[in-house]
């Protein structure tokens, strides 16, 4: 599955914006100032894509090739900090932060997958690149605010959602001759798994050390 360049660009723009927005919501929750909010938004928006470009040896980095991303994200972060209307609108979205974060995860995962497939990498390796691209920015964001990244929480469907969704996109691409349709399948799978995990408690089996001790057998 090779996604057309225009569609890849559209997905990338969506990934950058949703990832930045999720970081702004986290920044307000943690009480960061304008510098902290801008920093967090930039790291979340560009961290996963930069990791992807490093692994695929893509130069210039995507945020350098399309440098407009940087001032746009900074401008949005400043507006979020100081504009009452913009802040109110963004805070209304805070009730849906999991959904916003899921969109960013899905979109960055799919761009990572698309670029890896363009580089003629094997499907399994391309899927791993997609997972790293999708989760990298969120991991860096959470580390900066001293939170345990969701990717590392027991049973949380975060990296797993990205992994399964990327494979769904690859599989759909072998069945239907429509890159946009295959990408849509992957997107829906990732978002659905992420939301199910958070809203409905869908989890992986917990590790042994997280399970309650078994009661000794009664005599």
C-alpha positions as CSV (number, residue, x, y, z in Angstrom):
1,X,0.0,0.0,0.0
2,X,1.5,3.2,-1.2
3,X,-0.5,6.3,-0.4
4,X,-0.5,9.1,-3.0
5,X,1.7,12.1,-1.9
6,X,-1.3,14.5,-1.7
7,X,-3.2,12.2,0.6
8,X,0.0,11.6,2.7
9,X,0.4,15.3,3.1
10,X,-3.2,15.8,4.1
11,X,-2.9,13.0,6.7
12,X,0.4,14.5,7.9
13,X,-1.2,17.9,8.4
14,X,-4.0,16.4,10.4
15,X,-1.5,14.4,12.5
16,X,0.5,17.5,13.3
17,X,-2.5,19.6,14.3
18,X,-4.2,16.9,16.4
19,X,-1.0,16.0,18.2
20,X,-0.3,19.6,19.0
21,X,-3.8,20.2,20.3
22,X,-3.6,17.2,22.6
23,X,-0.3,18.6,24.0
24,X,-2.0,22.0,24.6
25,X,-4.7,20.3,26.6
26,X,-2.1,18.4,28.6
27,X,-0.2,21.7,29.1
28,X,-3.3,23.5,30.5
29,X,-4.0,20.5,32.8
30,X,-0.5,20.7,34.2
31,X,-0.5,24.6,34.5
32,X,2.3,25.3,32.1
33,X,3.1,28.8,30.9
34,X,3.3,30.0,27.2
35,X,6.8,28.7,26.8
36,X,5.9,25.3,28.2
37,X,2.8,25.1,26.1
38,X,4.7,25.9,22.9
39,X,7.4,23.5,23.7
40,X,5.0,20.7,24.5
41,X,3.0,21.3,21.4
42,X,6.1,21.3,19.2
43,X,7.5,18.1,20.7
44,X,4.2,16.3,20.4
45,X,3.6,17.5,16.8
46,X,7.1,16.7,15.5
47,X,8.6,14.1,17.8
48,X,7.1,11.0,16.1
49,X,7.6,12.3,12.6
50,X,11.2,13.2,13.4
51,X,11.9,9.7,14.7
52,X,10.3,8.3,11.6
53,X,12.5,10.5,9.3
54,X,15.7,9.5,11.3
55,X,14.9,5.8,10.9
56,X,14.1,6.2,7.2
57,X,17.1,8.5,6.6
58,X,14.7,11.2,5.2
59,X,16.3,14.6,4.8
60,X,15.3,17.3,5.3
61,X,13.1,16.6,8.3
62,X,9.4,17.0,7.4
63,X,9.1,20.1,9.6
64,X,12.0,21.6,7.8
65,X,10.8,20.8,4.3
66,X,7.4,22.2,5.3
67,X,8.7,24.9,7.7
68,X,5.2,26.5,7.9
69,X,4.2,23.9,10.5
70,X,6.5,25.4,13.1
71,X,5.1,29.0,13.2
72,X,1.5,27.7,12.8
73,X,1.9,25.4,15.9
74,X,3.6,28.2,17.9
75,X,0.8,30.6,16.9
76,X,-1.9,28.2,17.9
77,X,-0.2,27.5,21.2
78,X,0.1,31.3,22.0
79,X,-3.6,31.7,21.0
80,X,-4.5,28.8,23.3
81,X,-2.7,30.5,26.2
82,X,-3.9,34.1,25.7
83,X,-7.1,34.0,23.5
84,X,-10.2,33.5,25.6
85,X,-12.3,32.3,22.7
86,X,-9.7,30.0,21.4
87,X,-9.0,28.6,24.8
88,X,-12.7,28.1,25.5
89,X,-13.1,26.2,22.2
90,X,-10.0,24.1,23.0
91,X,-11.2,23.4,26.5
92,X,-14.5,22.2,25.1
93,X,-12.5,19.6,23.2
94,X,-10.7,18.6,26.5
95,X,-13.7,16.3,27.2
96,X,-12.7,14.5,24.0
97,X,-8.9,14.5,24.6
98,X,-8.7,10.7,24.2
99,X,-10.4,11.0,20.8
100,X,-8.1,13.9,19.8
101,X,-5.1,11.9,20.9
102,X,-6.4,8.8,19.0
103,X,-6.7,10.9,15.8
104,X,-3.1,12.0,16.2
105,X,-1.9,8.4,16.9
106,X,-3.8,7.1,13.9
107,X,-2.7,9.8,11.5
108,X,1.0,9.7,12.4
109,X,1.0,5.9,12.4
110,X,-0.4,5.9,8.8
111,X,2.1,8.4,7.5
112,X,5.0,6.4,9.1
113,X,3.6,3.3,7.4
114,X,3.2,5.1,4.1
115,X,6.7,6.5,4.0
116,X,8.2,3.1,5.0
117,X,6.3,1.4,2.2
118,X,7.5,4.0,-0.2
119,X,11.0,3.1,0.9
120,X,10.3,-0.5,-0.1
121,X,10.7,-1.8,3.5
122,X,9.2,-5.2,4.3
123,X,5.6,-5.0,5.7
124,X,6.5,-6.0,9.2
125,X,9.3,-3.4,9.4
126,X,7.0,-0.8,7.8
127,X,4.4,-1.5,10.5
128,X,6.9,-1.0,13.2
129,X,8.0,2.3,11.7
130,X,4.3,3.3,11.7
131,X,4.0,2.4,15.4
132,X,7.1,4.4,16.3
133,X,5.9,7.4,14.3
134,X,2.5,7.2,15.9
135,X,3.6,6.9,19.5
136,X,6.9,8.8,19.6
137,X,5.5,12.3,20.0
138,X,3.0,11.3,22.7
139,X,5.8,9.5,24.7
140,X,8.0,12.6,24.5
141,X,5.1,14.8,25.6
142,X,4.2,12.7,28.6
143,X,7.9,12.4,29.7
144,X,8.3,16.1,29.6
145,X,5.3,16.6,32.1
146,X,6.5,13.7,34.3
147,X,3.7,11.4,33.4
148,X,4.0,7.7,32.6
149,X,3.4,7.4,28.8
150,X,0.2,5.6,28.0
151,X,2.2,3.2,25.7
152,X,3.9,1.8,28.9
153,X,0.8,1.4,31.1
154,X,-0.3,-2.2,31.7
155,X,-2.9,-3.3,29.2
156,X,-3.5,0.1,27.6
157,X,-4.3,-0.3,23.9
158,X,-2.0,2.4,22.6
159,X,0.9,0.9,20.7
160,X,-1.2,-2.2,20.2
161,X,-3.9,-0.1,18.6
162,X,-1.3,1.4,16.2
163,X,0.2,-2.0,15.4
164,X,-3.1,-3.6,14.7
165,X,-4.4,-0.6,12.7
166,X,-1.2,-0.5,10.5
167,X,-1.6,-4.2,9.8
168,X,-5.3,-3.6,8.9
169,X,-4.2,-0.9,6.4
170,X,-1.6,-3.2,4.9
171,X,-4.2,-6.0,4.7
172,X,-6.8,-3.8,3.2
173,X,-4.3,-2.5,0.6
174,X,-3.8,-6.1,-0.6
175,X,-7.6,-6.6,-1.1
176,X,-8.8,-3.3,-2.5
177,X,-7.0,-1.2,-5.1
178,X,-7.7,2.0,-3.2
179,X,-5.0,3.6,-1.0
180,X,-7.4,6.1,0.5
181,X,-9.8,3.3,1.4
182,X,-7.0,1.2,2.9
183,X,-5.8,4.1,5.0
184,X,-9.4,4.7,6.1
185,X,-9.6,1.1,7.4
186,X,-6.4,1.6,9.4
187,X,-7.5,4.9,10.8
188,X,-10.9,3.5,12.0
189,X,-9.3,0.5,13.6
190,X,-6.7,2.5,15.5
191,X,-9.3,5.1,16.7
192,X,-11.8,2.4,17.6
193,X,-9.3,0.4,19.7
194,X,-8.0,3.5,21.4
195,X,-11.4,4.7,22.4
196,X,-12.5,1.2,23.5
197,X,-9.5,0.9,25.7
198,X,-10.2,4.2,27.5
199,X,-14.0,4.4,27.5
200,X,-15.0,0.7,27.9
201,X,-12.0,-0.7,29.7
202,X,-10.8,-3.0,26.8
203,X,-7.4,-4.1,27.9
204,X,-4.7,-6.7,27.3
205,X,-4.3,-9.4,30.0
206,X,-2.3,-7.8,32.8
207,X,1.3,-8.9,33.5
208,X,1.8,-11.4,36.3
209,X,3.1,-8.7,38.7
210,X,0.0,-6.7,38.2
211,X,-2.4,-9.5,39.0
212,X,-3.8,-9.9,42.5
213,X,-2.3,-12.7,44.5
214,X,-4.2,-15.9,44.3
215,X,-5.9,-17.1,47.5
216,X,-4.3,-20.2,49.0
217,X,-6.5,-23.3,48.6
218,X,-8.8,-24.0,51.5
219,X,-8.0,-26.9,53.7
